[in-house]
């Protein structure tokens, strides 16, 4: 399966997109949603009406109503919740959403990562996870769909776009644009524009789950694996250091 991700400024647009995806035949097991809030907020998400078959909305209501669900990034059944430092309470519906919640919360990472691989056989690139973290911090909702093939992936992407979804690439660029001016002003080792790609690569490398919170000197083997042509570059190292500081401020 191929994961397709949409980031929504407004949760109502995410919920409308999920309803549209269900109506076009996407299986509920392949639909995953994350949004800032508390578990009880899920009762208002993905509602079913008399014209719909009982589905995810009912399942979520049952889970919350019986006091099930999970905390600390673990997951059980249809819904999970966690209090993530720097973000606040976050709800995830669906196994892949719960796995991402665990990873973003920096708890249960190995188990969450395994669940994510099980839910989405192709997996979501780890170097994108900080984008989801930033989206949740801003109050945005995230929809992840496990598409069966390229044709379905294209149809899913079109549906998400019609409901005002932002792609991960677009969200990633917006995130960097928001940081760029401050990083350029802070940089004192030459012309920032000329080294920006390498600096940014180092900055983002510091946000990777395998290196986050770890000094450069302790992760050179990992950095060599992920960034073989850049990891020793001074601009990359400056970016990595700044990325670490950015993490510490969250």
SVG drawing of the C-alpha trace seen along z (x, -y; Angstrom):
<svg xmlns="http://www.w3.org/2000/svg" viewBox="-32 -39 65 44">
<polyline fill="none" stroke="black" stroke-width="0.4" points="0.0,0.0 1.0,-3.6 0.4,-6.2 -1.1,-9.5 -1.1,-12.3 -3.1,-15.5 -2.6,-18.3 -5.7,-20.5 -5.7,-23.9 -9.3,-23.3 -10.4,-20.1 -13.9,-20.4 -12.2,-20.1 -10.4,-16.9 -13.6,-15.4 -15.4,-16.3 -12.5,-14.7 -12.7,-11.5 -16.5,-11.3 -15.9,-11.8 -13.2,-9.1 -15.5,-6.7 -18.2,-7.4 -15.9,-6.7 -15.1,-3.3 -11.9,-3.7 -12.1,-1.1 -12.3,-2.5 -9.2,-0.4 -7.2,-2.5 -8.3,-5.9 -6.3,-7.5 -6.8,-10.9 -4.9,-12.9 -5.9,-16.2 -5.2,-18.3 -7.8,-17.8 -9.0,-15.3 -10.5,-11.9 -14.0,-13.2 -13.6,-15.5 -13.6,-12.4 -17.3,-11.9 -18.0,-14.8 -15.7,-13.5 -16.7,-11.4 -20.4,-11.3 -22.8,-8.8 -26.3,-9.6 -29.4,-7.5 -28.4,-7.2 -25.0,-5.8 -23.8,-2.4 -22.4,-2.3 -18.7,-3.1 -15.7,-4.8 -17.7,-7.5 -19.7,-4.8 -16.6,-2.8 -14.9,-5.8 -17.9,-6.6 -18.0,-3.1 -14.3,-3.1 -14.4,-6.4 -17.7,-5.6 -16.4,-2.5 -13.2,-4.2 -10.9,-2.3 -8.4,-4.0 -4.9,-4.6 -2.5,-7.2 1.2,-8.0 1.3,-7.3 0.2,-3.6 -2.9,-2.6 -5.8,-0.2 -8.7,0.3 -9.9,-2.7 -8.6,-5.6 -5.5,-6.7 -4.5,-9.9 -1.4,-11.4 -0.3,-14.6 2.6,-15.7 5.1,-18.3 5.0,-21.5 1.7,-20.5 -0.8,-19.5 -3.4,-16.7 -3.7,-15.0 -6.2,-12.4 -5.5,-9.7 -8.1,-7.5 -6.8,-4.4 -3.7,-2.3 -1.4,-4.4 -2.6,-7.6 -1.9,-6.0 1.5,-4.9 2.4,-8.4 1.1,-9.8 3.4,-7.6 6.4,-8.6 5.6,-12.3 5.3,-12.0 8.7,-10.4 7.3,-7.5 7.0,-3.9 8.9,-4.7 9.9,-1.2 6.5,0.3 4.8,-2.6 7.2,-2.4 6.4,1.3 2.7,0.7 3.1,-2.0 5.0,0.4 2.2,3.0 -0.5,0.5 1.2,-1.1 3.5,1.4 5.5,-1.2 5.7,-3.3 5.9,-7.0 9.4,-8.5 10.9,-9.2 12.3,-12.4 8.8,-13.7 7.6,-13.1 8.7,-16.6 6.3,-18.1 3.4,-16.3 4.6,-17.5 4.7,-21.1 1.2,-20.7 -0.3,-19.5 1.5,-22.2 -0.3,-24.8 -3.7,-23.1 -4.0,-21.4 -5.5,-18.0 -3.7,-15.2 -5.3,-12.5 -3.3,-9.5 -4.8,-7.1 -3.3,-3.7 -4.0,-3.5 -4.0,-0.1 -2.3,-1.2 -1.2,-4.2 -4.7,-4.7 -6.3,-4.8 -3.5,-7.0 -4.2,-9.6 -7.9,-9.5 -7.3,-10.0 -4.9,-12.9 -7.5,-14.6 -10.2,-14.2 -7.9,-15.6 -7.0,-18.5 -10.7,-19.3 -11.2,-19.6 -8.3,-22.0 -5.5,-19.6 -1.9,-20.8 0.6,-18.2 3.5,-17.2 6.0,-18.8 4.1,-22.1 3.8,-22.0 7.5,-21.3 8.4,-24.3 6.0,-26.5 7.7,-25.4 11.2,-26.3 10.1,-29.6 8.9,-30.5 12.3,-29.7 14.6,-30.9 14.9,-34.6 15.8,-33.9 18.3,-31.2 19.9,-33.5 20.3,-36.3 21.8,-33.9 24.3,-32.4 27.8,-34.1 30.0,-31.7 29.6,-33.2 26.8,-33.9 23.8,-32.0 22.1,-31.8 25.0,-29.9 25.0,-27.2 21.3,-27.1 20.6,-23.7 23.3,-22.0 22.4,-24.0 18.8,-23.0 19.7,-19.4 21.6,-19.4 18.8,-21.2 16.3,-18.6 18.7,-15.8 18.7,-16.9 14.9,-16.4 15.0,-12.8 13.7,-10.3 17.0,-8.4 19.2,-11.5 16.9,-13.8 18.4,-14.9 21.8,-13.3 25.0,-15.4 26.5,-15.3 29.6,-13.4 27.5,-10.5 25.5,-10.0 28.0,-10.4 27.5,-6.8 23.8,-7.5 24.4,-10.8 26.9,-9.2 24.2,-6.7 21.4,-9.3 23.5,-12.2 26.7,-10.6 27.7,-13.7 27.0,-16.3 27.3,-15.1 30.9,-16.5 30.2,-19.8 30.6,-22.8 27.3,-24.2 25.5,-20.9 27.1,-20.7 26.0,-24.3 22.5,-23.4 22.5,-20.2 23.4,-22.2 20.7,-24.8 18.2,-21.9 19.1,-20.5 18.5,-23.9 15.2,-24.1 14.2,-20.7 15.2,-21.8 12.9,-24.9 9.8,-22.8"/>
</svg>
